[in-house]
Amino acid sequence: MRTAPTILHLDMDAFFASAEQASKPSLRGKAVVVGGLGPRGVVATASYEARVFGVHSAMPMAQARRLAPNAAYLVPRFAFYRAISEQVMGLLRALSPLVEPLSLDEAFVDLEAGGAAWDAESARAVGTKLRADIRAVTGLTGSVGLAASKMLAKIASEQAKPDGLVLIEPGTERALLEPMPVRTLPGVGPATGDHLRRAGIHTVGEIAEAGEDELVRLLGKAHGHALYAMALAHDERPVVAEREAKSVSVEDTYDVDIHDRLRVGLQVQRLADRCVRRLRGAGLSGRTIVLKVRRYDFSTLTRSETLRGPTDDPAVVREAAARLLDSVDTTGGVRLLGVGVTGLADYTQEDLFAQAAGVREAGLAEEPAEQEPSQEQPEPGERRWPAGHDVRHALHGHGWVQGSGLGRVTVRFETPYSAPGRVRTFRVGDPDLEPADPLPLVPRGPGEEGGGVSAGPDGAGAQVSSEPASLPNSWSGTGGAEATSRP
């Protein structure tokens, strides 16, 4: 069993929203919500300013608008977030060959495997430098947890948020865990937490006191054993780099196109059950549910949704597949249907007792699957000008869409390196306005301003990007302080 705190967990702070704030000077320090803006949209990420109003990831967007009506609501820019993620993951892979990405903004790293750290002092030094490197390369902040196991490292990074570092010293693990609520442990969601609470178990320490036999009686053999081990701070799971096998899926092609929507839904449910049987047969679980639909004209659509943790629960997979089917137009008939699971793991982190969508912990993770904008049903103007996306005007330069509708599109002209810019409104079909690629959050060379509003004659663009004022200023809690957790 590893004793040195050389497992690192990195979690970028409010990643999507922070990237949008860093990209848009007028949104820094303000409530920002990123997600689907359609009638069934879900919050992907909320900035810390929006969280003050109770907005959180996986919340229905309609509820978020009621809680924070004055927040900025933006459509995700997944290619932009992916590019930043690749920069961050590159920094992690420079530390060790064993990097286990969990999503675009979260990963485990085995520092000992890469020779980067071997004890608490060296691990802390690596974590401190990593946070500085991430800020220098991306202009964003991340929180770092260091411990002797994956479970404890993730708990440490949660304690470090936002923009901090927490190292759990060897020998303090049990004392740290004991007063924490049962929901702290992986796999304990709302329903399992309620089940334990009805049994008089409220804290991790009380889980350990209950004993393994009682937990097995309450939760079943596999989950009871796993939960008891975690309550004793035992977690032997290694950091695993990406596997060769990346998905488990099943699909059926139909001799005659299926036109009846009800029958299509029943076929998807059946495929979901077959997929789970194959998943369980391989001893795996997965985080991302994928639906594949080939229509009568041979056009093929895929939709995906990422859960908070790996699952092999057929009810959870069926529910996710049904939600994904709701976003697909099957008018005209369906030739092929498929259901798959990706983001594979060799353990299950699903809430054991949650069977229905209204009971289990909500679906999208902080960093959700890369879903196509076509899953939403936006207004005609938004099909071309999604809120938050980049544009360029022949006269005014680079900007981003604040909103569109009724044949008009409103644009704020600013860049990551400028002061807050001016707002102008154009016809949706204005020939001088066109979509643009996102600008890097940190300038890559002298004089690189990416167009749009000038960064100033003295090259202030490069300087502003490294100052706190140029970054999301929502991390006022820890101010980047480091801490060591103690009993």
Disulfide bonds with the S-S distance in Angstrom:
none
